[in-house]
């Protein structure tokens, strides 16, 4: 779990901050897949961009570095 020590913890201000972090992480995942020439179908893009859990996004980002298909991001190995 990602712990934050953001001023105003648990507030709308923090939620907005964390949403921005999640959006940035999702964009990074899609960028890595694109740069590696791995196609990401619309359903996969939607799954990545709609995720707001930073731990999950971090796991998917790590997997994006070695994945051979976009579906490899979601495989529990």
ABEGO torsion letter per residue (X at the ends): XBBBABBGBGBAAAAAAAAAAAAAAAAAAAAAAAAAGBBBBAAAAAAAAABABAAAAAAAAAAAAABABAAAAABBX
